[in-house]
Amino acid sequence: LTAADALAAAVSGADIIQETVFEDYDVKREAWQKIEASAPTTAVIVSSTSGLLISKLAIALKHPERALVAHPFNPPHLIKL
């Protein structure tokens, strides 16, 4: 694990990138586009969204097949905390 002070440096050698920004389609799509621009072409881009549709997030990517949702509580609306 290595710390980085810029997104490009953080994702440049990553195989899997976990995004955890605010639950808003536009915010997440913008983050995903920035990640995709700097990440290796083989990297998987993962969201921790608990309610947004992956299909509506993945349209922001040039390669939507890289998109994945991995919420720690799945499905979050059924898990009692």
Buried (B, 14 or more C-beta within 10 A) or exposed (E): EEEEEEBEEBBEEBEEBEBEEEEEBEEBBEBBEBBBEBBEEEBBBBBBBBEBEEEEBBEBBEEBEBBBBEBEEEEEEEEEE
